[in-house]
Amino acid sequence: MIAEISHLTFIVEDLERASKFFTSIFAAQEIYSSGDKTFSLSSEKFFLINDLWICIMEGKSLSDRTYNHVAFSIPDDEFELYEAKIKALGVDIRPSRPRVAEEGRSIYFYDFDNHLFELHSGSLSERLKRYNE
């Protein structure tokens, strides 16, 4: 039986630039850097966002941008704070899709390697309740 997500890995061209992305926006704590050693496919760094293990690994950026994304939950009263952090980093922000008010708010943004992220202030139960009305 699957218990939870173990980790998420993102392939990035520049480990230092990606490190700044994760630490600036998500307050990720760097817990490991391979440096010149290669235990996996390439140089890598590990981070924790709360208890979620994030791995960044050096490689070629995604060539296309899609709507495939990873969404993180944020409190609605911190929405503007996160929006300011994202804008300060200078990454591309994607317009949010149309929503009903009870669904929460979202910020969609790309990292420097074309991965799409979302910060969302709603919950699954709130969304289902609204969709079932």
C-alpha positions in Angstrom: 0.0 0.0 0.0 1.3 3.5 -0.9 1.5 5.6 2.2 2.6 9.0 0.9 4.8 10.8 -1.7 8.4 10.0 -1.0 10.0 12.9 -2.9 9.7 15.1 -6.0 12.6 15.5 -8.4 13.0 18.4 -10.8 15.7 18.5 -13.5 17.3 22.0 -13.7 20.1 23.5 -15.7 21.5 25.6 -12.9 21.5 24.1 -9.4 22.3 27.4 -7.7 19.5 29.3 -9.5 17.0 26.6 -8.7 18.2 26.6 -5.1 17.4 30.3 -4.9 13.9 29.6 -6.4 13.1 26.9 -3.8 14.5 28.8 -0.8 13.1 32.2 -1.7 9.5 31.1 -2.5 9.0 28.0 -0.5 11.4 28.6 2.4 12.9 25.3 1.5 15.8 24.1 3.8 18.8 22.7 1.9 19.8 19.5 3.5 22.2 18.0 1.0 24.4 18.9 -1.9 26.4 16.3 -3.9 29.0 18.8 -4.9 31.5 17.1 -7.2 30.2 13.7 -6.3 27.6 11.9 -8.4 25.6 9.2 -6.7 22.7 9.4 -9.1 22.5 10.6 -12.7 24.1 14.0 -12.1 24.9 16.6 -9.4 22.0 17.1 -7.1 20.7 18.9 -4.1 18.0 17.9 -1.6 15.6 20.3 0.2 12.8 20.0 2.8 9.6 22.0 2.5 8.2 21.1 5.8 8.5 17.3 5.6 8.4 17.1 1.8 11.7 16.0 0.3 12.5 17.9 -2.9 15.4 16.9 -5.2 16.9 19.1 -7.9 19.2 17.4 -10.3 21.3 19.0 -13.0 20.2 18.4 -16.5 18.5 19.9 -19.5 15.4 22.2 -18.9 12.0 21.2 -20.1 11.6 22.4 -23.7 7.8 23.1 -23.4 5.6 24.6 -20.9 2.4 22.7 -20.0 -0.3 22.8 -17.4 1.2 19.8 -15.6 2.0 21.2 -12.2 2.7 20.7 -8.5 0.4 22.6 -6.2 1.2 23.6 -2.6 -1.3 24.8 -0.1 -1.0 28.2 1.5 -3.3 30.2 3.9 -5.4 32.7 2.1 -4.2 35.5 4.4 -0.7 34.9 3.1 -1.6 35.0 -0.6 -0.2 38.5 -1.2 3.0 37.7 0.7 3.7 34.7 -1.6 2.7 36.7 -4.7 5.3 39.4 -3.7 8.0 36.7 -3.2 7.3 35.3 -6.7 7.3 38.6 -8.4 10.5 39.6 -6.6 12.3 36.5 -8.0 11.3 37.6 -11.5 9.8 34.3 -12.7 6.9 34.1 -15.1 3.5 34.1 -13.6 0.7 32.5 -15.6 -2.8 34.0 -15.4 -5.1 32.0 -13.1 -7.9 30.0 -14.7 -11.5 31.1 -14.1 -12.7 30.1 -10.7 -15.7 30.3 -8.4 -15.1 32.3 -5.2 -15.5 29.3 -2.9 -12.7 27.4 -4.7 -9.9 29.5 -3.2 -7.2 31.6 -5.0 -4.2 30.4 -6.9 -0.9 31.7 -8.2 0.5 29.8 -11.1 4.2 30.4 -11.9 7.0 28.7 -13.8 10.5 28.1 -12.5 13.6 28.8 -14.6 13.3 25.4 -16.2 9.7 25.5 -17.3 8.2 23.5 -14.4 4.8 24.9 -13.4 3.9 25.4 -9.7 0.8 26.5 -8.0 0.2 28.0 -4.6 -3.5 27.4 -3.7 -5.5 28.8 -0.8 -8.4 26.4 -1.0 -8.9 22.7 -0.1 -10.2 19.6 -1.7 -13.3 19.5 0.6 -14.1 23.2 -0.2 -13.8 22.5 -4.0 -16.0 19.4 -3.9 -18.6 21.1 -1.8 -18.8 24.0 -4.3 -18.8 21.6 -7.3 -21.6 19.6 -5.8 -23.9 22.6 -5.2 
